[in-house]
Amino acid sequence: YCLGRQGGARLLQRYGPRVRLNRSRQLLARYLFRRYGALVVVIGRFIPIIHIATALLAGVHAMSWRRFLVYNGLGCLLWASLLGVSGFSLGRLAVELDRAVLVFAVPGASAIAISVLLALRLIETRLLSSLPPLPPS
């Protein structure tokens, strides 16, 4: 967060395209943080890779540190609780159903992961198309 707050904009401008944060995605991030800042921080905790950039982007887009701290903590608490409960529940289920779970769980989890990635790509495309045109550099 502090890195993003102090020099994150320059960092994104220089190295953003190298990590797939091109100008249009940076504009999308600005829009999302201004419109849904707290929600972006909480949900960002649940999305692999994105959770790494959430703190940096929150700093870049001038979210207050107290608000970031509260919602980041909430996101971490929800993620840890969900992971713990899911692991416990699915672990008990796996013991009860033994091999049948493995036969369906691996392809099912793969299908869910692919579906989520495709849905995120679709959402990103729709949001990018709805943003106003980029001003010249």
DAFEN-V63845 format. One record per backbone hydrogen bond with DSSP energy under -1.0 kcal/mol. CO is the residue of the C=O (numbers start at 0). NH is the residue of the N-H. If there is no record, write none. Layout:
BEGIN
[[CO/NH] [CO/NH]]
END
This chain:
BEGIN
[[0/4] [1/5] [2/6] [6/10] [7/11] [8/12] [9/13] [10/14] [11/15] [15/18] [15/20] [16/19] [21/25] [22/26] [23/27] [24/28] [25/29] [26/30] [27/31] [28/32] [29/33] [30/34] [31/35] [32/36] [35/39] [36/40] [37/41] [38/42] [39/43] [42/45] [46/50] [47/49] [49/53] [52/56] [53/57] [54/58] [55/59] [56/60] [57/62] [58/61] [63/67] [64/68] [65/69] [66/70] [67/71] [68/72] [69/73] [70/74] [71/75] [72/76] [73/77] [74/78] [75/79] [76/80] [77/81] [78/82] [79/83] [80/84] [81/85] [82/86] [83/87] [84/88] [85/89] [86/90] [87/91] [88/92] [89/93] [90/94] [91/95] [92/96] [93/97] [96/99] [98/102] [99/103] [100/104] [101/105] [103/107] [104/108] [105/109] [106/110] [107/111] [108/112] [109/113] [110/114] [111/115] [112/116] [113/117] [114/118] [115/119] [116/120] [117/121] [118/122] [119/123] [120/124] [121/125] [122/126] [123/127] [124/128] [125/129]]
END
